Amino acid sequence: MNIWGAALTLLVSTYMGEASCPGVAVAITKGDQVIAVQGFGHDSTGAPMTENTKMAIASVSKSFTALAVRQLADAGKIDLDRPVFDSRVTARQLLAHKSGISDRTLPEKSLKQPGSPAEAVERAREALQKAVPDNEFRYTNTNYHLAARLVELASGENFNAYLKKHVFEPLGMRDTVAIDVTPRDLPADYRKGYGYAYGFSIPLTEPDRFVTGSDGVITTAADMAKWLAAQPKLAPQDGMGWEADQQGRLRHNGIWFTSTAGQLLTESGYGIAVMANSGITLGNEGTYGLENGIADVVDGKTPPEPESYRLLIDLVLAALTLLSTALGIRALKRPRRFHKAWQVLRFVPLGVLLALPTLLGLLYGGGRDITFFQLAHYSLPLVVWLGVSSVMNLSVAVARWRR
């Protein structure tokens, strides 16, 4: 039974238009049966998106890592509740993000990137020693870098090779690979994803990052359909590479700076995977809403209209940039005397700019780590506005201090 109809096609097309997303690939299953697999739009070369277009699934990869750990636990090679790496942290706590490690204790994106899971363990050694596991959820890729190393130690195999032999090949996922470092290890036939700024989608190279175990799986919609169809037998669990949403449905989403993805298992037995070749930005947090909309359609419900505010936000930031420039030029041409103490306020934009990675990490990611370079991928208009405002205000402050 092919459930693709006008409602689903309209939903995906509307999402792509609202989110300014050039390409989307979708897989839908019912129980262990593949119902529909389809691509929409185009990749960064202009080629049509198909069910065989290779896409990054970002943190959806964690579900595969968790399965590898569970396989080895079932084989008696990993004790989920035994502390690992000479710490108080257990494998179960790593998978559930309850290890006590966070991006605050180990800023994994800002630090030098490791080249292997073994190097990731060494980088995390101090954080592991200081970690106090508890029941608090602290999301960090480091937990799954460490889980990948556990798989290597327990199996005696390279982590990516283990996934290929024990997960991808048994499921028939022939076009799926796992990589260590972006963009270095991306397959030759992988096409760049897109960034977004000022209303334009721009092909970009994913920033250099270590992704083993956490977000390094490259796959296709056709292969994700096989993965979803296997879930009834694999029996995924909350806290084991999947998360329960407010409705109790198991899901996991993933974000790169040049692509986004998500998977969802509905109460009615449907499996849904969505992959988009446009990265996360202000006003567009990924495929979460589209997954929910597809779930509504296949369950016979009317989905809400897809919404994205990325264009509106960028236009507002562009207007603020122009306003800051105009006010700065006016202040330089027509200087007025102010008490010098008030000039300190002109350093506020610079302070906000310097603190922006930390502020955004706290506001949107519960303390997640991000570098300035990655921040420019996330919202170039925001960085430009604060940068221009800082330069103009500093110029005015210097001019008036000299008077």
SULTAKA-V145651 format. One record per backbone hydrogen bond with DSSP energy under -0.5 kcal/mol. NH is the residue of the N-H (numbers start at 1). CO is the residue of the C=O. Records with the same first field share a line. If there is no record, write none. Layout:
NH=CO  CO
This chain:
3=1
9=5
10=6
11=7
12=8
13=9
14=10
15=11
16=12
17=13
18=14
19=15
20=16  17
21=16
22=20
24=40
25=275
26=38
27=273
28=36
29=271
30=33
31=269
33=30
35=28  33
36=28
38=26
40=24
42=22
43=47
44=192
46=43
49=41
53=50
55=219
57=217
60=57
61=58
62=59  214
63=60
64=61
65=61
66=62
67=63
68=64
69=65
70=66
71=67
72=68
73=69
74=70
75=71
76=73
77=72
78=72
80=78
82=79
84=89
87=84
88=128
91=79  82
92=80
94=90
95=91
96=92
97=94
98=93
106=102
108=106
110=107
111=107
120=116
121=117
122=118
123=119
124=120
125=122
128=124
129=125
130=126
131=127
133=131
134=98
138=97  136
143=140
144=141
145=141
146=142
147=143
148=144
149=145
150=146
151=147
152=148
153=149
154=150
155=151
156=152
162=158
163=159
164=160
165=161
166=162
167=163
168=163
169=164
171=167
172=169
173=168
174=172
176=173
177=218
179=216
182=209
185=181
186=183
190=187
191=54
193=204
194=258  277
195=202
196=377
197=200
200=197
202=195  200
204=193
209=182
211=180
212=180
214=211
215=211
216=211
218=177
219=55
222=51
224=220
225=221
226=222
227=223
228=224
229=225
230=226  227
231=227  228
233=230
234=230
235=231
239=242
240=237
241=95
242=237
243=251
245=249
248=245
250=265
251=243
252=263
254=261
256=259
260=276
261=254
262=274
263=252
264=272
265=250
266=264  270
269=266
271=29
272=264
273=27
274=262
275=25
276=260
277=23
279=194
280=256
281=284
282=378
284=281
291=287
292=288
293=289
294=290
295=291
296=292
297=293
298=294
299=295
300=297
301=296
303=301
309=283
310=283
313=309
314=310
315=311
316=312
317=313
318=314
319=315
320=316
321=317
322=318
323=319
324=320
325=321
326=322
327=323
328=324
329=325
330=326
331=327
332=328
333=329
334=330
342=339
343=339  340
344=341
345=342
346=343
347=344
348=345
351=347
352=348
353=349
354=350
355=351
356=352  353
359=355
360=356
361=357
362=358
363=359
364=360
365=360  361
366=362
367=361
368=361
375=371
376=372
377=373
378=374
379=375
383=379
384=380
385=381
386=382
387=383
388=384
389=385
390=386
391=387
392=388
393=389
394=390
395=391
396=392
397=393
398=394
399=395
400=396
401=397
402=398
403=400
